Structure formats: structure tokens, C-alpha cells
Amino acid sequence: MSEPPAPTATYRLQLRKGFGFAEAGELAGYLAALGVSHVYLSPILQAAPGSSHGYDVVDHDRISEELGGEEAFRAMASRLRGHGLGIVVDIVPNHMAISPPESLNRPFWEVLRDGADSPYARWFDVDWSGGAVVLPVLGSPEDEARPDGDVVRYHEHVFPGHGSYRLAYWREAAVNYRRFFDISTLIGLRAEDPEVFERTHAVPLRLLAEGLIDGLRIDHPDGLADPRGYLRRLAEHRTWVVAEKILTDDEELPADWPCAGTTGYEALGMVSGLFSDPMGEKPLTEAYARLTGGPETFAEVERPAKRFAAERLLVPEVRRLTALLARILPGEDSAALQEVLVELLIAMPVYRAYVVPGEEPTAEALEVVAHAAAGARAALASGDLLDRVVPLVLGLAGRDPLRDEFAVRFQQTAAPMTAKGVEDTAFYRWSRLAVLNEVGGDPARFAVAPEDFDEYCARTARDRPSTMTTLSTHDTKRQEDVRARLAVLTELPEEWAAAVGRWSSLAPDSPLDADLDYLMWQTIVGAWPLTADRLRDYLTKAMREAKTRTSWTDPDAAYEDAVLAHADAVLADARLTADLEAFVRRIAPYARANALGQKLVQLTMPGVPDVYQGCELTGLSLVDPDNRRPVDYAARRALLAGLDAGAIPGDLDGEKLQVTSCALRLRAEHPDWFASGYEPLAATGPAAAHVVAFRRGGATVVATRLSAGLERRGGWGTTELSPAGGPWRDALTGRSFGSDIEMSGLLDLLPVAILVEAP
């Protein structure tokens, strides 16, 4: 059976109140001119009131009224179709929102009212052993809700007057339903149940059948009981599907997952790493340790952060898993069982293993669990109990409902443990080089060698040619051109360390934790020019995510006020900001080469490239909600029209738009060139290591890497590239070249080129 058709390129839009379906439809002409084939929308179903992202769905039967409702969706789809554009929709199968008033989520309301006897009880992953759903909403242990006719009210919350629920103090670790990570207002759905799947997917599948949407992005498949089974159900509907699966280290997407691939975080890491200098690792690590007193390895931060997640953030999940294990091994001490489970969860090297009850575990699952078992064994006084638990984790200790549930639930607990412990905690505690602390990234992997990048691309072209690639998403910690700037630090480590020392001496005495202080300087440089409000918002999120001095649940107001006052003082100091701005200017030429190089590589490498909203120009936003700020599309339309009329790009914005539109249009005009295949090309000469080059069909892509080092060595010299064929035309500049192309001539105007054979 042939593969469903894939987009040639997508453009991600974050829908919200004020920027809904009508506004998205108005972009049809611009996005078609840019060169994408599909508009890639954030979730479209009815979300909680005031939702800024759409992942908190309360009603699967309705398209969001805040975004315009179904009529507006259809009008948008018609407008996009008129410009040759399809639609990819983001769907959320793993959870639903519990939003006040609770009756907004009708299925959950009926469960609260009727308990385990409700026909909707099968929808939600609830532990019914206590006979009631425990809701952590009370502001203090002494608080009570008040009856009001047929309902019970507590502030904005409204519950049935009689039902199978108990209201609990919000700090009480008594939640007895699976959550999305540690968010108690997002309850886990049982998408493995055929009825639940059909009911919660009815709208997108109907739109798919009508031809109104052409592809699906699946949010957080690792939260599902059976990701492969879920994707197999979707595959029956014959559409392009990508899964938001975070791959770590050398992990690959399971070969038996019937989808096009992932949403591209691993591609992001490979591309970003290609533009980092491995020679900078030692001096930057030493500078970080000297300036902050922090550890030299990420592992020293990662394990304590995962332990924090196990012991503080995901206590209900660990307790539920322990209670389940105690029923399987009734003679064992519960505390000892919990200790074994916590050590196994902490030692998991990836988000989860894919164990399916009744099937032999794959070689990959065996390797993952063996790694976790080795880590747990090193931390435990005795391995006897561990040896009894590991076969249960792998589903190798016989089958019954409890054992099957344990094998699945262990995986569903491991995934949020890694997400909360690593991405949302450790990444904010170890800021040696912030560009590495990215979703799906590994702060310990400092750079990517060109040969490793080539191997990755060849494997992608062979195995998952229609996977998605990206440089920025709604979840990235910082947008692509912040990372492009910070990658320059790997080439100028001594200058960077000296600059931080100078700024610290110019600034008032810092009340910040040393790591946060170091992160602040990287953030200012990476996102400059940065307003005080944006820096304050970022630092508030960063210090609360780190959870060392303050947190979302236990904010230290005095510390936070001191941090924000210090940040204000830094940005208000004219002498200090002049020095900061001078450093940004100093690295700007190298950041430009990185920004254009990584953009072109991402848009032309194997896979379906996605452009995050606004990032066809310089993308300097930070973590959400900063990256959801309104985008000035009028300016982008005007700039693109000017380029098409022959205007010369006057700055990095213009150059990046030129590179983006040229690459996307080339993909649209010649989809066969980019559908499969990848041929790495090697330059020759003294600066060959600074060339990234590969061929995709009739297009040869060339980019500059490590441009500061290139400048130090005196430029390109006699370095040249000799791709087979020719003569050549650079699609970006229109200039012609022969068969042996000198880099000094090819890359003198732009640090990148797209060569196509001249007619």
C-alpha cells in the first residue's frame, strides 16, 4: 500500500483568541507566495476559556468557538484551498482539561456525578479503588465547598450536588487519576479504548474524510498506553501523520510505528550542533565552572533533578505505580518497592520503552530497561528485589490484568519523569551553553560532526523521508536565531568568558543563583534587543522551573523581587548595555552565517520542513509565551513583495526571507528532488572543514559553518567544491559558476548558496 501524500513544506500557526480561523485565512496569499504547501495549525477543538494554546480541550465535539467555530474553519479552509494550500491539524489524544466551571467538560462532569458506573468512566484513567475521584482544588486543608441548589461551588469551581468525588487540599498528594505531567487540571484519556478513540477523534476524522484537512500532528504519544496501536488506528484513515516523539541520544523512532515520523526535534538538534565548534567545549566548560561554581557535567545535575521530579512533582503517579506493584508482589515492603521503582525511573535513559503486553520485548526495549536496571542496581543496597521487578517492567513475568497494567503504567510514568526532571528542571539548572538545553536535545552533546550529520540525513532519507524537520516550535526554549548567536560562543570562548566577567563587575552585586546569573547574560546576548518586560518574564519562568530557590508552587517573593530588580538595573545601566550591545555587534557576522546556514540546511535536508510562525525572518523569541507574541505579517508581505520585485536584502531579515522563500519555492517546483536521497559533498582545500554541502536531486546546497574560525584562518583561500555536472546557477543570487567552484567567489555575498544546473 502506497504512503499517503506528504506536504512539501508546512508553516506553523499558533491560533488564539484574536488570531483565529479568519485571520489565518487572510494569510493564504502570503503563505502560498512563501512557498509552503500546507498550513499547520495548533489544536482547533474547543479548549478551556481563555486558552492561549489549545492543548486544554474540554469538548471534542466542537471546533473552537473562540477561534471562530466550524463555519469560520470551513471558510478558512476554502480560502487556503483557493491558493493551493492544505491543512495539517494538531490533535491531543492523551488528555482533556478540567476547567472551571467543571461542566464544560461534560464527560468528566458525568463521571463526577455517577462515578465508576458512568458510561464515561472508561474515558479517563482513574484509580477507582477508593470509590471516588480526588480533585486537588482547595486552597487550604480547612476550606470547604458550599452547596448551592443542585451543585456545589468553590470559588469559580462548580461540581454536581451529589457524586463520586472528593475535594482535597491542592498540596495533598492524593490525586488518583493520570495527569499530563504534573498538571492536575489535565486528566489522562484512555485513547486505547476504541470507543474513546472514536468519540474524541470524530471531528478531525470527519474533516479528514471531507478533504478539509490533509494531515495530523499527534501531541505527546508517549503518554498513551499503546502508541503503536493508536497510530495503527489512525493509519486506517490514510493521511500524513507525524508524532511529537522526543528522541534522545541515538534513539530512533520505533520501526513499526505507522507514521511519517516525528515533529523534528532530533533534526533541530542535529542542525544546531552542526554549527557549534567542538573545540569550544573544554574552555566553555572551564569558564562555566569558574564563573558559577557549577558542575562540569550535566549528569551531576540530571539525576538529582529527576529525583526531585519523583519525590516532589509526580508523587501521586509514583504512589499509584507502587500500589499496583504491591498487589503483584504482596509479600514485599511497600517502601522498598517504591525505592526500586524510583531508582529505575530515574535511571531510564530515554522517555520510555515500548513494551506491549503479550509480545516479546524488542531489542531496543531490552537495552533501555537493562540500562535503567544497571543504574538502579548501583544506587540500591541490594539488587534482589530489583531482579523481581525488572521482568515485570518488560512484561516477562506472566500475564494477568495487574501485570499488564503495570508494564504499561511504568512506561506512562517514565515519560513525564524525564520531561519534568530533565527538560523542565535540569535544563534550567545547568547553563554551560544554553543553546544545547533544548527540547529533545542533550546538553552533554556539545557539537555534531559533519560526518554524523551526513549519516543522520542518509538514514532519514532511507527510513523516514517524510518526517518533519524544524528549527523552532511552540515548545522550544529559545528560537532558532537566539541559538544561532549563542553557537558563536563555542568559537569565541575566551572572549565570552571575559565579557561575562566584565559585565558582572559593572553590574550591581547579583542576588541571583550563580547558574541563573550566567543564564541571564546568555539570554540578553541571544535575544538582544530585549525589553525589560520580556527579560523579567523569562527569568521568572527560568527560576521557577529550576526550583532551586523558588518555584511555581512555592514562590519565594523576596528572592524573585530581588532577581527582577537586578535584571531591571542591568538593562537600565547605559554603560553596561553599551558593552552588551558592542558584544552582540562583534558576533553578528558569525551569527548571520549560522542563522542563514542552519535555515537553509533545515529547509533542504531530508524530511518535510516546518517554518514556525514569523521565523522566515529573524527569530529571537524565548520560551513560551514569548514565542506566541503577534507576528507582523504586513511587514513580511511587503518585504517578500520587494524581494520578488528585485530588491536587494538590506539586513538579516531580508536575507533570511530570501533564503527561506527560495528554498521553499524550489521544493514546491521540484518535489521529486527532495522526496528521497541525500548525497554529501566534500570540499577540497585549506578551509574544507568550514563547508557544509550536499545534493538533493538537481539542487546542491552549500553553507558556511564555524565562520569565526574561518575568519581566523584567513578566509577560504583555494577551497573549492566540484559537484558533478554543471554549469551552475546560484538560485539565491542568480550568478553563474563553472564545474569547479571557488568558495571565495560563491559565498562572498551570502554565506549560503543553492546551486541548480544552468539551462
N, C-alpha and C positions, 0 to 999 in steps of 0.2 A: 504494500500500500504506500503510495507516494506521500511525502511530507506535505503538511499544509503550507500554503504560501507564506513567506516571511516578509516583513517590511524591508525596504532598503535602508531606511533610517527613521527614527522617531524623535519627537520633540515633546518633552515632559512639561505639562501644565499643572500647577497646584491650584485647584479650584477652591473657592471660599466664598462667603457672602460678600458681594460686591465685585467678585470676579467669577461669574458662573458660566452657564452654557452660552448665553447671549454674547458675553464678552469673548469667550473662546471662539465662537463662530466668526466674530469680527476679524480674527487673525488669519482667516483662511487664505486670503490672497498673499499675505506676507510669508506665511509658513510654506506655502506652495513655491513661492519665489525663492525662499531659502534653500529648498531642495529636499525636504523631508517627504516621506511617503505617508506617514501616519502621525496623528496627534495622540499622545499618550497621557491619559487623564488620571488624576488621583481619584479615589473612590467616589462613586456617583450615587450610592444609595443613601437613604435618609439617615443622617447622623444625629448625634445629640445636639441640642440647641447651642448655637454659638461655636460649633466645632470649626477649628481653623485648618483641619487636615482631612477629615472624612473617615478616619480609621475607627471611629467610635460609632459604629452602626447601631441603630435602635430598631429599624424596621426594614426588613429585606424585601417587603412587598412594594416599596415605593421608591421612585427616583427622588432625590433630594429636592424638597420644596425651596430651601434656601438658595439652591443653585438654579432654580427656575422650573423644576418639575419636568414631567415626561414630555409635555408639549414643547418646552424650550429645548430639551435634549434632542428631540426629533428635528426641530428647526436647525439646530446647530449641525447635526449630522448631515442634513440636506445641504447646508451651506458648505461644509467641508467637502462633501462628495462632489459638489459643483466645481471644486478646484482640484479634484483628483486625489483628495486626502482620505485615508481610512482612519479608524479609531481603535486604539488599544485602551482597555479599561483595567484599572487596579481593583482587585477584589480581595475581601478579607474573610477567609473561611474559618479562621481559628478562634475568633471571639466576637462577642457582642458587648455593647455598652449598657451599664446600669446607670441611668441618668435620671436625676430628679426632674419632674415627678416620675416615679418608677413605672407608672402606667404607660409611658412612652414605649417601653419595651414590653409589648403585650404578651408574648410567650413567657417571659420571665415573671410578669405580674401574675399570670395564671398559675405558675409554679409556686410563687409565694403564697397564693391563696389556697391551692389544692394539694400542694406537697408532691410526694412521690407518685401519687395517683393521677396527677395531671398528665394529659397526653403530651404535654410539652416537657415533661421531666426528662425525656430521652434526649432533648436538645442540649442540655447543659451537663458539664462534667462536675457533678456534685457528689460528695460523700454523704449518703443518707443514713449512715449508721446512727447518727444522733437524732434522726427524725425531723430535722429542720435545717433550713438554710441559715447560716450565721452571717449577718451583714454588719461590717465594722463601720458604723456611721456616727456613733455617739461621741460627743466632744469630751465627755468625762465619764468615769465609771458610775457617777451618781445620776447622770441625766436619764430622763425617761421621755418617751414619745407620748402624745396625748390623743385619746380617741376623739374623733370628730365625725359623728354620724357613722357611715359605712366604712370610713377609712381611719387610719392612724397617721398623725402628722408629727414631723420633727424638722423644724426649720423648713427648708424647701422640699424635704423628702415627704412622699406620700405612699403609704402601704395599705394593703387590704385590712379591714377591721378585724377579720379572723383569718388565720392562716398558719402555714408551716414554716415559720421563720422566727429568728431571734435577733434582736438588735444588740450589738456589742460595742464596747468602747473601741475606738479606732486603733488604739495601740495594742489591743488584745490579739494575740496570735491565734485566733480561733477560726479564721476563715476556713471554710470547709468545701470550697469549690476551686477548681483550677482557674488561675488568673493568667492574663497576659503579663508575663514577667512578674513584677510585684505590684501591679496596678489593680487594686481591688474593685475599681469601677469598670473593669473589663473582664467579663466572665467567659471561661473557655467553652467553646461549642464542640459538640461531638459530630464533626463532619464525616466521620467514618460510618455513621448510621445513614443508610440510603434515604430514608425519609427526610432527615435533617439536611442532607446534601441537596435533595431536590427542592425542598422548600426555601432554603437560604440562597440557592443559585437560580431560582426560577426567572428572575428579571434579567440578569445578564445572559442567561442561556436563551431566553426569548428574543432579546435584542440581537444575539448572535444568529439565531435562526432566521430573523428578518433581514439580516445583512446590514444592520445598523452599526455593529461593531465587528472588528476583524481579528482581535487578539486579546489575550488576557495576561495580566501580571499577577502572580499569586503571592500575597503577603505571607511571610513567616511560615513556610511549610513545616519547619522543624517543630512547631507547636502541635502539629497534628499527630494523631495516634498512628496513622498509616499514610505517610506522604506519597509513597508509590501507588497505593491503591486509590488515593484521592486523584492523583494525576491520571491514572488509567481511566477513571470515570470521565474526567474532562476530555481525554483523548478521543472518546467516542464522538465528541462534537466537532472534531476536525478543524481545529483552529490553532494558530500560533500561540504557544504558551511559554512564558518564562517564569521561573520561580525565584523568589527572593531568598536564596540559599546562600548563607555566608560560608565560604570555603576558607580553611585556614591551613597554613604551612603548604604541604604538597597535596592536600586533599583534593579529590576530583569528585564531580557530581556522579552519584551512582549511575552506572551504565544502563540500568534497567528502568530509569525514570523516563517515561514517555513525554518529554517536553523538549523544547528547542534548546534550553539551557538555563542560565541564571540571569539575574539582573545586572551582572557585570562588575561586582566589587573586586573580584580577583583580577579582572583586566585592569581596573583602576590601579591596583597595587603594582602590577607588572609595569604599566606605563610610567607611573610616578617614579618607581625605582630605577627605571632606565636613565632618568635624568638626575640621579644622585651619584656623587663621587664616592666610591668605596674607600678612597684614601682619606676621606674626612672622618671616618668612624673613630679612629683612635684619638685624634686631637679634640673632637667634639665631645666624646665621652669623658675625657680627662677634664675638659672645661666645665662640663655639667657637674661632675663630681666635686671639682674645686669650688665652683661658684654656689652650689646648693648644698653640698654635703650629702647628696643623694647617692644611692647605689649605682654601680656601674652596669648592672644587668637588669633587664626587665623582669626576669624570673623572680628576683628578690622582692618585687612589688606585686607580681601577678598572683602568687599563691596566697599571700595574706588578703588580697582583695577578694579572691574567690571564697576564702574562708569567711570574710565579712559578709559576703552575699549569703552564704549558707547559714550563718549564725544570727544574722540581723535582718536581712531583706526577704529571704524565702523560707522563713521558719515554718509557715503552715504547710508548704509543699514538702519540706523535709520530714515534718511530723507525719504527714499523711502517708508518705512513702515508707517511713519506719513502721507505722502501724500495720500497713499491708504486709511488710516483711515479717513482722512479729506473728501474724496469723499463719504464715507459711512455715515459720520456724518457732513454734510456740514455746519451746523449752529454753530459748535464749533470752538473755537480759536485753531489755529494750534499749537501754543506754549504750550497750556495746554494739547493738545492731545499728543504731544511729551513727556511732563513731565510724564504723566501717563504711556506711553509705556516704557520709560527709567526705571522708578521705578519697573514696572512689570518684565522687562528683568533682572534687577539687582537682584531681589528677587527670580528668578527661582532657585529652589533647585537642579535641575538636568539639563542636557543638553537641553531636550525638552520634551514636552508632545506629545503623538501620537494621535492627533485629525484628523479624516478623515471626510471631509465634506459629509453630508448626513447620517452619522452614529452617534448614541448616543455615547458621550464620555465615555470611560471606567472609572471604579472607580479610577484607577491609575491616569488617566489624570485629573479627577476632583480634586483629592487630591493635585496633583502638582500645578495646577492653583490656587487652594484655598490657598495654602501656599504662592505662589507668590503674590496673591491679599492681603493677610494679611500683608506681608512685605511692599507692596506698600502703603497700607492704612496708615500704621504707619508713612510713610515718607511724605504723601501728606496732604496739609491743609484741603482738602475736599475730600470725597470719592464719591461724586455724579457722576462725570464723569467716575471714575473707575468702578462704578456699571453698566455703559452702555457699557464699553469696554470689561469687563470680559466675558460676554456671547458671544461676537464676537470672542474672543480668543478660546472659546470652541466650536464654530460653532453652538451655540444655539439661534442665533438671526435671524433665517430665512436664506434662501438660495438665492443667485444670484451670478454671476461671481465675483463681488468685494468682497462679504463676504467670499466666498470660498477661494479666493486668500489670503485674509487677515489671515484667520485661518491657512493656510499652511505657509505663509511667516513669520508670527510671530514665528513659530517653527524653520524655517530656519534661523532666526536672533538670536534666543535664543541660539542655539548650538554654533556658533562662539563667541557669547558674553561670554559664560562660558569658552570656550577653550582659548581665548585670555586674558580674565580678570583673570582667575584663574591659569590655567596651565602655561601660558606664561607670566604672570606678577606677581600675588600674590605669586606663588611658589618661585619666586626669591626675594621676599621682606621679607619673614618670615622664617628664617633658624634655628628655635629652634632645630630641628633634621632633617637633610637633607634627611635621609632615608625615611621619611614619605612623602616628596614632590615629588610624583611620579605620572605618568600618571594614571588616574583612582583612585588615592589614595586620602586620606583625611588627611591633616596634623594635624587635630584635633583628629583623631583616633590614639591614641598612641600605642596601642598593641591589639592583638587579643587573647582572652581567648581560651584555648583548646576546651572547650565545644562549643564555637561559630564556631571554625574551623570544628569540627565534624559535626555540624548542616549544615554548608555550603556544606561539602562534601556529606553528605547524600542527600541533596536536589539536588545537581548536578548529583549524580548517578541516582536519580529518574527521574529528569526532562530533563537534557541535558547531558547524559553520553558521548556524542561525541563532546562536546565543546572543545575548545583549552585551554591549560594552558601554562603559560610561566613564566620565571623569568627575561628575558632580551629581548628587541626588538630594532628595529632601532629608536624608539621614546622614549625609557626610558631615564630619566635624568641622570642616572648613572647605570652601570651594576651591576649584582647581587652580586658580591663579594665585591664591594665597599659598598653596602648596608649591607652585612653580617658583615663587620668590624664596620660600624657605629652603627649597632644594639647593639654592645658590650657596647657602651657608656651608654645605658639605664641601664646597670648593674654596671657601674663604674662612676656615675655622678660626684661625688666629685673629683675623680682623673682627670676626663676630665676637669672640671672647673679649677682646679689648674694648669693643663698643659697649657690650653689656656692663663691663667693669666701669667704664666711663659714665654711662647713664646712671648706674646705681650710685656713683659718687655725687652726681649732680642732683639726683632726686632726694627728697627728704628721707629720713630713716624709714625703711619699709616695714610695715606691720604684717606683711603677707608671709605665709609659709614660703620657704625658700623655693620650692618647686613651682608654686603658683606665681611667684615673682618672676622667675625665669620664663614661665609660660606667657606672662603678660608682655614681656619685651618681644617675644616671638610673634605674639598676636598683633601688637601695634605695628611692627615692621611688615608682617604679612598682609594685613588688611588696610594699610595706610592709603589714603587719608581716612581716619577713623574718628567718628564723633564720640563725645563723652558718653552719651546715652548708649550707644552700641557697645562701647567697651565695658560700661557698667553692667549691662545685661549679660554680656559674655562672661565676665568674671563672676557674676552671681551664679550663673549656671555651672561654671567650671569648679568653683569651690564647693558648691553643694553636691555636685557629682563626685568629687574626690572624697567627701565625707570624712575628712581628717579633723577639721576644726568646726565645721558647720555642715548642715545637710538640709534636704527638703523637709524631712520630718522633725528635725531638731535644730532649727536655725539658731545660730549664735549672733544675735543682733549687734552686739558690740563689736565683734570681730568683723562682721560683714560691713558695718558702717565705716570701720577703720580702713578696710580694703578699698571700698568705693571712694572714700575721701582721698586716699592716696592716689588712686587712678585719676581722679579729677585734678589733683595737684600736678601730676606728671604732665597731663595734656594742657594744663594752664601755664606751664613754665615755658616761656618763649625760647630761652636758650637751649633747654633740653629738647623741645620739639624741633628746633632748627637742626640740631645734631642728628636726631632721629631721621628727619627728612633728608638730610645730606647722605645718610647711610642708604636710605631707600633709593636715592638717585644713583648712588655708587653701584648698587647691584642691579639697577633697572635694565641695562643692556643684556645681562645674563638671564634675568627673569623673563625678558622678552623672548629670548631664544627658547627657554624652557616652555613658556606658555604656548608659543606657536608650534613648537616641536611636539609636545605631548598632545596638543589638539589634533594636529594632522595625523599623527600616528594612531590615535584612538579612532578617528573617523575613517581610516583606511585599512586598519588591521582586520583580520578575520572576525566576523561577528556583525551584528546589527547595531550601529552606533546610536546612542541616545544623546540628545543635547538637552541639558536641564534648562528650564526657563531662564532666559536672559544671558546664558553663558556663551552665546555666539559673540558677545562682547566680553570684556574683561570681567571675570567672576571673582569678586573679593568679599563675598559674604561669609559669615561664620555659621556656626551650628544653628539649627532651628531655634526660635522662629526667625532669626535674622535672614535666613535664606528663603523666607516666604514673603519678603517685602515686595511691594508692587514693582513691576518691570515697566520701564518706559519704552513701549513699543512704537510710539510715534517717532522717537529718535532713531530706533533701529530701522524702521521703514525708510526714513529719509536717508539714512546712511547707506542702506543697501541700494536704494534707487540711484544715489550718487555714484556708487561704485559701478553699477551697471551702465551708467552714462559715461564712464571713463574717468571718473575722479581718481586721483592718487590717494591712497590711505595716508592720513596725516598723523596718525598715532596708533598705539597698540590696539585700541578698539577697532579702528578701521582695518588694520591688518588681520586681526583675528576674525572679523566678519568676512573678509576676503577669503581667507583660508577655509573657513567653515563652509561658506556658500559654494566655493569652487569644488571642494571635496564632495559635498553632498550632491551637487548637481551632476558631477561625474559619476557618482554611484547610481543616480537615477537614470542617467543616459546609457550607462553600460553595466546593468546589474550582473551580467554574466561574468564580467571581470572580477567582481568581488564576491561571487557566490561561493567559491571554493578556491583552494590552492593558496600557497604562500611560498615565495621564493626569496630567501635572504640574499642580499648582495653585499659583497665586501669591497670597500675602497682600498686603494693602494697608495702608499706614500707616507710621509712622516706623521701626518695627523689623521691617519685612517681610523684610529680608535674613537675619533670625535664624530664619525659619520654613522647615522642610522639609515639604512637603505634596504628596501625590499620591493618586490614586484608583485602586483595583483593584476593578473591578466595583462591588459595593454597599458597599465599605469605603473610607473616606477616612482616610489615615494622616497624622498630624501629629507632628512632632518639633521640638525646640529645638536650634539649632546656635549655637556660639560664645556660650555663656551668660555668660562673664565680660564680654565686650564688651556683651552685653545689659544686664547689671547696671550697667556704667559709664555707659551712655546713659540710665539711669533706669527701665529696665523696658519693658514692652510699650506703654504709653501707649494710643493709639487703634488699634493694629494689630489687624486682623481678617481673617477668612477667610470667604468666601461661596461654599461649594460648592453646585452646583446641586442642588435637591431639598430634602429635609428635611420635618419637623423631625428632629433628630438625637439619638442617644443615644451617649454615650461608653462603649464596651464595657468599658473599664478601671475606670471609677468609677461607672457606672450613671446619671450625671447627664444631664439633657436640655438641648438647646440648639435655638435657632431657626435661621433660614436665614443670618443674619449673626452670625458667632460671634467675640466678642472674645477675643483670645489671653490677656488677663489673667485672664479667667474660666475659660477652657478648661484652661489649663496652670498653674493655681495650686496644685494638689495634686501633680500629676506633670508632668514636662517633656515628656510624650508623651501622645497620645490616639489612639484608634481609633474613628472615628465611623461608625455604621451608622444607617440610617433607622429612626426610631422607628415601631413598629406603629400 
